[in-house]
Amino acid sequence: MAIDLKWNAGLPEQTGLYFVAVKLGEAAGVYDFLVWNGESWEDLAHGQVIAFIGLQDFKNSLDINWPVESTLSYQARELGKSDSELWREG
């Protein structure tokens, strides 16, 4: 199964952990998780980061099954026509 990610080029605007594509040469590359500290990629020993995606966007691109089965049964309740039924205060 192949997943198309919405890769970003350049450098991230925010610090944090990212899923990255690292180019190692003309015909080689790897995927990795790296921290962007605002100035550089931490622990990047070799290669060049050519694309990145934030972890939340990465996670949202996957359809992951929860590791244990749930015994809860959830049914959405039907809302009436009035917006007052959307929430309760107090």
N, C-alpha and C positions, 0 to 999 in steps of 0.2 A: 504494500500500500504506500503510495507516494503522497506527500502532503505539500501543497504549495503554501509557502510562508510569505508574508508581506515584509520582505527584507528591507532594511534601511541601509543607505550608503553613507559614507562620511563618518562623523563621530557623534556619539550620543550627546544630548543636551543635559541629561541628568546622570548623576552617579548611580551605580547599582550593578546588579548581576544581569548579564545578557547571554543569550544563545548566539554564538558567532560562527561565521564561516571563515576559516583561516587558509589562505593560499600559501602553499609551501614551495611552489615552483611552477614551472610551465604546465605540468600535467598532474599535479598532486595537491591535495588539500584535505582538511579535516574539519569536523564540527566540534565545538567545545563550549563550555560555559566559562566566561571570564568576567572579572569585575572591572568596570570602568570607574576610575577614581577622580574623574574630572579633567585629568591631564593625559593619562595613558592607560593602556590595558595592563592590569596587574598579571604577573605570572605568564606573560607571553614570551616564551623562550625562543621560538623560531617562527618565521613566516610573517604574514601581514593579514590583519583582519580586513576582509573585503566587504563584509556585510554583517549586520547584526539585527536582532529583534529582542524587544523587552520580554521578560519572563511571563508577564501577564498576557501579552499578545501571543506568545508561544503556547502557553497553556490553553488559551481560548481556541487555538487552531486544532487542538486535539479533542477527540471524543474518547475520554478515558472512563472505563468502568471502575466503580469503587471496589477496593480489594475484598470487601466482605459483603455478603448479601444482607439487605435490610429486611426486617420483618414488619416495617411500618407500611401501612397502606394509606396513601394520600389521595384525596379527591378534592379538586377545586370546587368551592361552593359557587353557585350561581348568584350573581349580584343583581340587585334590582335596578330600576331605571334611575333612581336618585343617587347623586354623588355622595350623599350623607352616609351611605352604607359602606363606603370605601374604608373608613377608619372610625375609631371611637376614641374620645378623649376621656381622661380621668380614670 
